[in-house]
Amino acid sequence: MKGLIVAIQFLTRLPTPRIAVSSEEFAASMRWFPAVGLIVGALVAGVGWAGARVDPWTGALAALIVWVAVTGALHLDGLGDIADASGAAHKDRERLLAVLGDPHAGSFAVVAIGLQLAAKLVLLHALLDRHAYIAIALVPFAARIGPLVWSRTLPDLHAGLGSRFRNAVRPIDFLIWSLLLLAAAWVSPSLLVAPFAFILWGRWLLRRIGGISGDGHGGGIEVGESLLLAAALLVGHFA
């Protein structure tokens, strides 16, 4: 349970008791990332449901605001950094790493974050209009399984936050979360798209950026969430 509290502290802005942890314990908190996704998803879906009592657009906007506020825009920041780094990837590795470490947002970051927020708003509206609250609630959970996969399958881009997770995930963690993802897909079949989203993001990172980092994890979560929202909408439309 200590790992869950650490994961909540790292991935969200939710109030939790402050506890001291070692570097190893911090890294091990990655095992709890999908559980944090369940908390985030429940909040987003709950607020979306309440807002949709007025109309779906109000619900979508309220859900998006809570989504960003609860996570502290942590993953959006990672997405923006990856977008800027991708723009610099045609130069050299030193320039790419310099851009990743730059706290300022470039034009690529602004465009990527803007498109991501717009995509989530539109997709949330469409799903709320279809009363797909369970699908919305499960998306953050499934998306946060991605970092467990990338940390073990992609090389470290540099010695940073992402590299601390390298050996934290055990085979039993993959088994547990894979089984839970399958169980969740029984309720929301669109979640079966998640493994393909993980593979696509991992391959793109490897080819374009060269490896995984904390920003790569954050950007992957954001992209995964949008893809899973879109998949839920398509499944609901054609079902």
C-alpha positions in Angstrom: 0.0 0.0 0.0 3.0 2.3 0.5 3.8 2.0 -3.2 0.3 3.1 -4.1 0.5 6.2 -1.9 3.9 7.1 -3.6 2.4 6.5 -7.0 -0.6 8.8 -6.2 1.8 11.5 -5.0 3.9 11.2 -8.1 1.2 11.0 -10.8 -1.5 13.2 -9.2 -2.1 16.3 -7.1 -4.5 14.4 -4.8 -3.9 14.9 -1.0 -2.0 12.0 0.6 0.0 11.5 3.7 3.6 12.4 3.2 6.0 9.5 3.6 9.7 9.1 3.2 10.8 6.6 0.6 14.1 5.3 -0.8 15.0 5.4 -4.4 14.2 1.7 -4.8 10.8 2.2 -3.2 10.1 5.2 -5.5 10.9 3.1 -8.5 8.8 0.2 -7.3 5.8 2.6 -7.1 5.5 2.2 -10.9 3.8 -1.2 -10.2 0.8 0.8 -9.0 0.5 3.2 -11.9 -2.6 1.5 -13.4 -4.3 1.6 -10.0 -3.8 5.4 -9.9 -5.4 5.4 -13.4 -8.5 3.8 -11.9 -8.7 6.7 -9.4 -8.2 9.3 -12.0 -10.7 7.6 -14.3 -13.4 7.4 -11.6 -13.0 11.1 -10.9 -13.1 12.1 -14.6 -16.1 9.9 -15.3 -17.9 11.0 -12.2 -17.5 14.7 -12.9 -18.4 14.1 -16.6 -21.6 12.4 -15.5 -22.5 15.3 -13.2 -21.8 17.9 -15.9 -23.7 16.0 -18.5 -26.8 16.5 -16.4 -26.7 20.0 -17.9 -25.5 18.9 -21.4 -22.7 16.8 -22.8 -20.4 19.7 -23.7 -20.6 21.0 -20.1 -19.8 17.5 -18.9 -16.9 17.1 -21.3 -15.4 20.4 -20.3 -15.8 19.7 -16.6 -14.2 16.2 -17.1 -11.3 17.6 -19.0 -10.6 20.3 -16.4 -10.6 17.7 -13.7 -8.4 15.4 -15.8 -5.8 18.1 -16.2 -6.1 19.4 -12.6 -5.9 16.0 -10.9 -2.8 15.0 -12.9 -1.2 18.4 -12.6 -0.7 18.4 -16.4 2.2 16.1 -15.8 1.7 14.0 -18.8 0.8 16.9 -21.0 4.2 18.4 -20.1 5.8 15.2 -21.2 3.9 15.2 -24.5 5.0 18.7 -25.2 8.6 17.9 -24.5 8.5 14.9 -26.8 6.9 17.0 -29.5 9.7 19.6 -29.2 12.4 16.9 -29.1 10.9 15.3 -32.2 11.3 18.5 -34.0 15.0 18.6 -33.1 15.6 14.9 -33.8 16.9 15.6 -37.3 19.9 17.4 -35.9 21.9 15.4 -33.4 21.5 13.6 -30.0 23.0 16.4 -28.0 20.5 18.9 -29.5 17.6 16.4 -28.8 18.6 16.0 -25.2 19.1 19.7 -24.8 15.5 20.3 -26.1 14.1 17.6 -23.7 15.8 19.3 -20.8 14.6 22.8 -21.7 11.8 23.9 -19.4 10.4 26.3 -22.0 7.7 25.1 -24.5 8.4 25.5 -28.2 5.9 25.7 -31.0 5.8 22.0 -31.4 4.8 21.6 -27.8 2.1 24.2 -27.9 0.5 22.6 -31.0 0.7 19.1 -29.6 -0.8 20.1 -26.2 -3.5 22.1 -27.9 -4.4 19.3 -30.2 -4.4 16.8 -27.4 -6.8 18.9 -25.3 -9.1 19.5 -28.2 -9.1 15.8 -29.0 -10.0 14.8 -25.5 -12.7 17.4 -25.3 -14.4 16.3 -28.5 -14.1 12.6 -27.6 -15.3 13.1 -24.1 -18.4 14.9 -25.4 -19.2 12.1 -27.9 -18.8 9.4 -25.2 -20.8 11.3 -22.6 -23.5 11.8 -25.2 -23.6 8.0 -25.5 -23.5 7.6 -21.7 -20.3 5.6 -22.0 -19.2 6.4 -18.4 -17.5 3.1 -17.7 -15.5 3.3 -20.9 -14.2 6.8 -19.9 -13.4 5.6 -16.3 -11.3 2.7 -17.6 -9.2 4.6 -20.1 -6.7 6.2 -17.6 -6.3 2.7 -16.0 -5.4 1.0 -19.3 -3.1 3.9 -20.5 -1.0 3.6 -17.4 -0.1 0.0 -18.1 2.0 1.4 -20.9 4.9 2.7 -18.8 5.3 -0.8 -17.3 5.8 -2.1 -20.9 8.1 0.6 -22.1 10.3 0.6 -19.1 11.3 -3.0 -19.8 11.3 -3.1 -23.6 12.9 0.3 -24.6 16.4 1.5 -24.0 16.9 4.4 -21.7 17.3 7.7 -23.6 19.4 9.1 -20.8 20.1 8.7 -17.1 17.0 10.5 -15.7 13.7 9.9 -14.0 12.6 7.3 -16.6 15.7 5.2 -16.1 15.0 4.7 -12.4 12.0 2.5 -13.3 14.1 0.2 -15.5 14.1 -2.9 -13.2 11.1 -2.1 -11.0 8.5 -4.1 -12.9 8.4 -7.8 -12.2 6.8 -10.6 -14.3 4.1 -11.0 -11.8 3.2 -7.3 -12.2 2.7 -7.8 -16.0 0.6 -10.9 -15.3 -1.7 -9.2 -12.8 -2.3 -6.0 -14.8 -2.7 -8.0 -18.1 -5.4 -10.2 -16.4 -7.1 -7.1 -15.0 -6.9 -5.4 -18.5 -8.6 -8.5 -20.0 -11.3 -8.3 -17.3 -11.8 -4.6 -17.9 -12.1 -5.4 -21.7 -15.0 -7.7 -20.9 -16.9 -4.6 -19.8 -15.3 -2.2 -22.3 -14.1 -4.2 -25.3 -12.3 -1.2 -26.8 -9.6 -1.6 -24.2 -8.2 -4.5 -26.3 -6.7 -1.8 -28.5 -4.3 -0.8 -25.6 -1.5 -3.3 -26.3 -1.4 -2.1 -29.9 -1.2 1.5 -28.8 1.7 0.6 -26.5 3.5 -1.1 -29.3 3.0 1.8 -31.7 4.2 4.4 -29.3 7.2 2.3 -28.3 8.2 1.8 -32.0 7.7 5.5 -32.8 9.8 6.5 -29.7 12.6 4.1 -30.6 12.7 5.3 -34.2 12.2 9.0 -33.7 13.6 9.7 -30.3 15.9 6.8 -29.7 14.6 5.5 -26.3 12.4 6.0 -23.3 12.5 8.8 -20.7 10.1 10.3 -18.2 8.8 12.5 -20.9 8.3 9.5 -23.2 6.2 7.8 -20.5 4.1 10.9 -20.0 3.6 11.5 -23.7 2.7 7.9 -24.2 0.1 8.0 -21.5 -1.5 11.1 -23.2 -1.5 9.6 -26.6 -2.7 6.3 -25.3 -5.7 8.0 -23.5 -6.7 9.7 -26.7 -6.4 6.5 -28.8 -8.5 4.6 -26.2 -11.2 7.2 -26.1 -11.4 7.1 -29.9 -11.5 3.3 -29.8 -14.3 3.4 -27.3 -16.3 5.8 -29.5 -15.8 3.7 -32.6 -16.8 0.5 -30.8 -19.9 2.2 -29.5 -20.7 3.5 -32.9 -20.4 0.2 -34.7 -21.7 -2.0 -32.0 
